[in-house]
Amino acid sequence: MLRLPPGKPADASGWPLVVVFHGGGGDALNVERMTRFTELGRQQGFAVLYPQGTSAAGQRLGTWNAQHCCGTAMRQRVNDTGFIEALLNDVLRQHPLDPKRLYATGLSNGGMMVHRVAAAYPQRWAAIAPVMASLFGDEPPAALPVPTFIVNGELDASIPVDGGPPGGRFRQAWSGRPLLPVSAQSLYWAQANGCQPGPDKQFLPTHVHWQYSCAKGRDVERVLVTGLGHAWPGGLRGAPGADDPTSAFDATREIWRFFERHRRP
């Protein structure tokens, strides 16, 4: 599902493109509504692509194969990294999009997928932003740097801050391998990006912010939103009974601010 902004691209290279991966058990329309990326794209002049994961229930309950998560895609060993690469090639051929300004973000299982596509095709992405995700510890190292902005919730039961067995409503959809602490995500990309160890840490009223010292254009930042469970910060609730998002931190706008600073050489 592709959403283009109105008019023509302001830049001769074409519009920037943000790829937004839905969470496990979600779908493209659901994550569009939840994150409001289409609305921001129309305001700021970027396109948004919402791919659809694998499901045994039609367009509902989609999942991505993040190796140890989740559901149908994991069990069927779907080649989702290959699917996304082919989808991007097709979309770039058909629309005026800037191949040097491609960005990826996603929620939960979709955030895990962000890590996977960036590690598999690091030359493709200008920047990434996994949200409410973590790593499992057996991911291969990325061959090239990718600027990374990471968001997690302090009270997330599905993706525990300190790692360990995943929780939440979909814990049966995992392979059983425990998660690493969410801080492992920023360490992984800081190493890939050649950043200095030991990030600066700031305590702010709504979140804690870590920022590594990196070469220009290789930024790695991590945010832990205070009092937040498993929800898109600043967005809408994903489903009845799901955790409430917060209005104190707008992940969609903060992610775009990070993305628009980065362009592939």
Secondary structure, DSSP 8 states (H G I E B T S, - for coil): -EE--SS--SSTT-EEEEEEE--TTB-HHHHHHHH-HHHHHHHHT-EEE----B-SBTTBSBB---SSB-HHHHHTT--HHHHHHHHHHHHHHHS-EEEEEEEEEEETHHHHHHHHHHHH-TTT-SEEEEES----S-----SS---EEEEEETT-SSS-TT-BS--STTGGGB-S--B--THHHHHHHHHHTT--SS-EEEE-SSEEEEE----TT--EEEEEETT--SS-TTS--SSTTS----SS--HHHHHHHHHTT----
